[in-house]
Amino acid sequence: MSSIDSLLNSVAANKNFTADEQKMLAQVPAEQRDLMTNQLRLDKEQQAVSTISNILKKLNEMSMAIINNMR
């Protein structure tokens, strides 16, 4: 599980945004920029968590299929 933890940490620590995201942030009023920046980071983190969750679910399904085939 340490590789999953390191992946989540790297996503959370990533402060880089795509060119489109930077362009969007530049158009946001200054008083809302911090909020929008945090929202973008949260969205990226949620997407990473969802992806990892889906991978773990598929791994579990494969393991259960192997076990059921052995019965």
C-alpha positions in Angstrom: 0.0 0.0 0.0 3.0 2.3 0.3 3.0 2.9 -3.5 -0.6 4.0 -3.3 0.2 6.4 -0.4 3.1 7.8 -2.3 0.9 8.3 -5.4 -1.7 10.2 -3.4 1.0 12.3 -1.7 2.5 13.2 -5.1 -0.9 14.2 -6.5 -1.7 16.3 -3.4 1.7 18.0 -3.5 1.5 18.7 -7.2 1.2 22.4 -7.6 1.4 22.4 -11.4 -1.7 23.1 -13.5 -2.3 22.6 -17.2 -2.1 25.6 -19.5 -6.0 25.7 -19.6 -6.2 25.6 -15.9 -3.7 28.5 -15.6 -5.6 30.5 -18.1 -8.8 29.9 -16.2 -7.2 30.9 -12.9 -5.9 34.1 -14.5 -9.5 35.1 -15.3 -10.8 34.5 -11.8 -11.0 37.6 -9.6 -8.1 37.8 -7.2 -10.2 37.3 -4.1 -11.5 34.0 -5.4 -8.2 32.7 -6.9 -7.1 30.8 -3.8 -10.4 29.1 -3.5 -10.4 28.1 -7.2 -6.8 26.9 -6.9 -7.7 24.7 -3.9 -10.8 23.4 -5.7 -8.6 22.4 -8.7 -6.2 20.6 -6.4 -9.1 18.8 -4.7 -10.6 17.7 -8.0 -7.2 16.2 -9.0 -6.9 14.4 -5.7 -10.4 13.1 -5.9 -9.8 11.8 -9.5 -6.6 10.0 -8.3 -8.5 8.4 -5.4 -11.2 7.3 -7.7 -8.7 5.8 -10.1 -6.9 3.9 -7.3 -10.2 2.7 -5.9 -11.2 1.3 -9.3 -7.9 -0.4 -9.7 -8.1 -2.0 -6.2 -11.6 -3.1 -6.9 -10.6 -4.8 -10.2 -7.6 -6.5 -8.4 -10.0 -7.8 -5.8 -12.4 -9.1 -8.4 -9.6 -10.9 -10.2 -8.4 -12.5 -7.0 -12.0 -13.6 -6.1 -12.4 -15.1 -9.6 -9.2 -17.1 -9.1 -10.4 -18.3 -5.7 -13.9 -19.2 -7.1 -12.3 -21.2 -9.9 -10.3 -23.2 -7.4 -13.4 -24.3 -5.5 
